Amino acid sequence: MNELKTIEQPARAGRNPWSWVPTLYFAEGIPYVIVMTIAVVMYKRLGLSNEQIALYTSWLYLPWVIKPFWSPVVELFKTERIWIVLTQLLSGAAMAGVAFTINAPNYVQWTLAFFWLMAFSSATHDIAADGFYLYALNEHEQSIFVGIRSTFYRISMIVGQGVLIAFAGNMETFTRDPNRAWTITFMVAAAGYLLLFLWHWFILPNPKKTNDNPATLHSPIGSFSETLVSFFRKPHILSALFFMLCYRLPEALLVKICPLFLLDKKLEGGLELTTAELGLVQGTIGVIGLTIGGILGGLLVASCGFKKSLWPMVAAITVPDLVYIILAYWQPDNLILVSTCIGLEQFGYGFGFTAYMVFLMYFAQGHSKTAHYAFCTGFMALSMMLPGMIAGYLQEAVGYLNFFIIVMVLTGITVLASALIHIEGDYGKETD
């Protein structure tokens, strides 16, 4: 425990939020994008099959699935500040671990072990960072910085999916050795992330401790059990769970396969992009489309309310999936055309995903809404984990074109799940 106390000493109270809020949420996004996206691309370039990649990397969602169950532990032991700096240190060390084991004889097992460490550290960091944000800022500051934290989280996605993947692609060209290229990439990522750790070690403020009350485990566990039971007793729980698990079913299948499709050879049914081109197309243009779609979706809900906005968002998250059928059928070489298609699909996903997030907030209303929202986010992660595990097997069994046709057919489940939910009033609509 002495090490934990040492970590807390350099900070001073009263830091300007601009000195730590942007970097904190930038740091929150990097490990997530590494385990969910960059790991997929790395394993593809190192020769794993699509089935293996989708199965192995989908298991990495598990820490976010079970995150609500250990969030009371984060609150009970030590401060959120300590959890933040410790998990950042662990994530940076895990990135270094990936770098140093890529060339090991059993590199798949070793790198997956470090990705697991990164995933658990990242999920714990999410809990601590969100709690720290609430305790370190007053209500006025929280309102001011809510958009800032979201923006820098999105920037981390561009840096991860765009810059880091493009960097790895350039290293592949320069070294002519994928193993060496990805080793260098993860060494750079680790070095950069450990600098963020050092920055937050010194710059994060020391708000009043959130666990001054020396409670035992009995009280929070009992309270947690009651909250869990109350969640499953909420009205319309079955239709709500069906929506949480199935609204994004097509996207859950696509998210693991799309980068593999873009990288795979033409003879295998892919588009044969380079790693650097993938960083541009999906990691930059795609993320920009996703961000703009999310912003416009939020504006639509604020203007018209959730109930009136739902079906335009359902259309946005389903119809653009057609672009993958078009790309798989024609296999175009035009990078502008490919970028436009991916940008449109990601825009639609960002726009339609707003409905999902708004519903989680809507359903969590009432007593214990913070805990209930955490349970909802656990089901959100599960909805991506389970379909992702079989996506690679399905794609290899039927090929890319038929896989995308199946995904398009499954958008009917998204429509059904949306039709079954219950929405009352003008939730989300801006009031005068």
Secondary structure, DSSP 4 states (H G I P E B T S, - for coil): -HHHHHHHTT--SS--GGGTHHHHHHHHHHHHHIIIIIHHHHHHHTT--HHHHHHHHHGGGHHHHSHHHHHHHHHHSS-HHHHHHHHHHHHHHHHHHHHHHTTSTTHHHHHHHHHHHHHHHHHHHHHHHHHHHHHHS-HHHHHHHHHHHHHHHHHHHHIIIIIIHHHHHHHHHHHS-HHHHHHHHHHHHHHHHHHHHHHHHHHS--PPPTT-S---SHHHHHHHHHHHHHHHTSTTHHHHHHHHHHTTHHHHHHHHHHHHHHHS-GGGTS----HHHHHHIIIIIIHHHHHHHHHHHHHHHHHH-HHHHHHHHHHHHHGGGHHHHHHHHH----HHHHHHHHHHHHHHHHHHHHHHHHHHHHHT-STTHHHHHHHHHHHHHHHHHHHHHHHHHHHHHH-HHHHHHHHHHHHHHHHHHHHH----TTTTPPP-
